[in-house]
């Protein structure tokens, strides 16, 4: 018997019946269900970064002493213990370690045509051999960075699994942790920060190994207690946006950004991303926030720039955005892959262009599998949160970077464009530029004095790069 007949049955007098008791009952039931769903609708709030997600530990390390060698224990730029993850040191290159002390499900969306990655095949959708990893390493330094940093993080995890987390970080008797990784190319910026260094001086495998180790130990030392300092830290220390500039000094500073959405049922979705983009960064209105600076002010449209260079040989390629989307909800690999792809859409919301043939845009997806709610949230809800979080994290990355004396004086995003992004923070101290804004403007000469004292800018280049306006 059909509640609604496929045909229009009429009474003999060719009129519809005036009363339909079963229809009234159905409408009443729908009304009750609507009220119930409205009353129990899932609510959410933004958290500062992915360290709010249970089962995740994040650490960062950056060094500005490449031309002088590693400073040694207790003197390096990789700090964070007692200050939260990702210590306050700024440097021209660095590492961000995203670790899972209890193991994580993993997948990846590798959408750029020129990636610099490791173990992405092992966590790709077509692989069934590797279902769990110990974390992900994001690094600067391109080839040297990825091999040195991933080895440093891996050895650190193997060591810590024996002494502090037995049976958790490593799943076989050989103590061989799986740490997929991705690198961005920040060497042009590193050279500017070390103008007297030769092309290869200081950028050694062993240096990145130590930075990776420090990022790992920072993550495990601050597990469940730290937060990510955003801006020129970790893998975003040497990141720059607006690589479509013909003059590199007109680019703007990129960085590391993070955010997480928490639902009232205990589900989390968050992202951390190192933004070293070829293109420009857009706000929610589609307005350019950061990119290649025009000579007369404002941001040059990357599409217009590409159209103007149609007959020129492609000179770009030193660019990429690498990141991780994390949830505490247990998901099969195919769903994690969809989560990573959703985060890519968030990347395209904030960066134009995205996933070109000449960049290495890569987004990993991790699940800490610590969700204890009664029912798993719908995948569509998680995908939407991943997209939102990635776009916000990209904007936070550029809005948390302070002015850089090596690049243009206007290398930091205008506070007017960043206020809406800053307001999403619970703790302003986690965002470099927001913290500086609240404390009052710092003159360029003061900034340069600090940078020069710490060796970030060669003293012989002080007159050129550290002169006050």
Secondary structure, DSSP 8 states (H G I E B T S, - for coil): --SS-SS----TTS---S--HHHHHHHHHHHHHHHHHHHT---EEEESSGGGSTT-EEEEEEES-GGG----TTTSS---TTT-SS-S---SEEEEEEEEEEEEEEEEEE-SSS--EESHHHHSTT--S---EEEEEEESSHHHHHHHHHHHHHHHHHHHHHHTSTTTS--STT----EEEEE---HHHHHHHTTTS-SSTT--HHHHHHHHHHHHHHHHHTTTT----BBS-GGGTT-EE-TT-SSGGG-EE-EEEEEEEEETTS-EEEEEEEEE-SSEEE-TTS-EEESEE-TTSSEE-HHHHHHHTTTS-------EEEEEEEESS---HHHHHHHHHHHHHHHHHHEES-S-TTS--EEEEEE------SS---HHHHHHHHHHHHHHHHHHHHHT----SSS-TT-S--HHHHHHHHTT-S-GGGBHHHHHHHH----HHHHHHHHHHTTSS-GGGHHHHS---
